[in-house]
């Protein structure tokens, strides 16, 4: 029991520390000089959709939901509004934190309402406008309908029904007239989805060092090490097989699904080899926590069969969607379960050929990269960070919820 009490107290301390860090970031954003006006923010967002940054293709927009400033402004407000959750504590932005690459850097798997665990890593919504399918298992095919799943999930935002949410939004005074201005009709399941989709389509980030070098023809934009990494990416390392690059643009994903062996290993093998976990209490202070103590706190890990849960095809067991690599340096941790903490770990995982088992994708094979090759590939991946992240963060934090700026909320 003393060990268990210690672990519970440790988790509480870490939670409060995270709360303080986020509050500090929010306050800093609120006090930044020369904050842009709403009109500047909205025009800037709409411009990104009409003219994407260098390296990105034209954005495909549904005919029944063309982007407008009114929709984008409403969608941004909804994205940051914690009142969209059952107990007014969780917003979309709680798991897609602007300052953390529109994901969460501190957690392998997301944590939803009332601290409930989510079994997968939070994917970034940067450049989500280009995704044909959404979520790690590809269960959604439209940004307009994607939001329904996290809103209703009991371990995410826990809204009891979409009808309940529509009625709740109708009762909020600060939304009066906003849906009518954007859609010429009031709040509904359809207009909620369309507004949120309109904002998310503006989160485009490219014109990275790589883009300026490759598409902008600026020879000095990319370091020699990163250039060597790109040559490996396109050749010996075979990364381009799944993370596509074309002469006109690069999404760095072919949007298909693959079994790398990671989930098979973590669910079928790793539990049999459980060892003490190193927990860092403070700089230079690390304790080893026994696996039985960790298992005694919280819920047991949930089963996860990946794409199979959508398709019901046995061939899809443990397959997950290939993510984009754009902005990958700021969206750690990695893989569908967040089990790899650094880009070097990811490269070395693929260098070893994943985890061999009967269902391993045939594309996953040992690469025989040297340490120098690994470093070059990491340098290349780090060059894929868009040059407008600060702008996207500032635009996001300009939103007001009711009479309170999001930047003042913890």
PyMOL commands that set and color helices and strands:
alter all, ss='L'
color gray80, all
select helices_A, chain A and resi 2-30+38-50+69-79+82-84+92-94+98-100+113-115+128-130+143-152+162-170+173-175+178-183+189-200+209-214+224-234+239-241+262-273+291-295+308-311+314-316+328-330+343-351+371-382+389-396+406-408
alter helices_A, ss='H'
color red, helices_A
select strands_A, chain A and resi 257-258+277-282+285-289+320-321+400-401+404-405
alter strands_A, ss='S'
color yellow, strands_A
deselect
rebuild
show_as cartoon
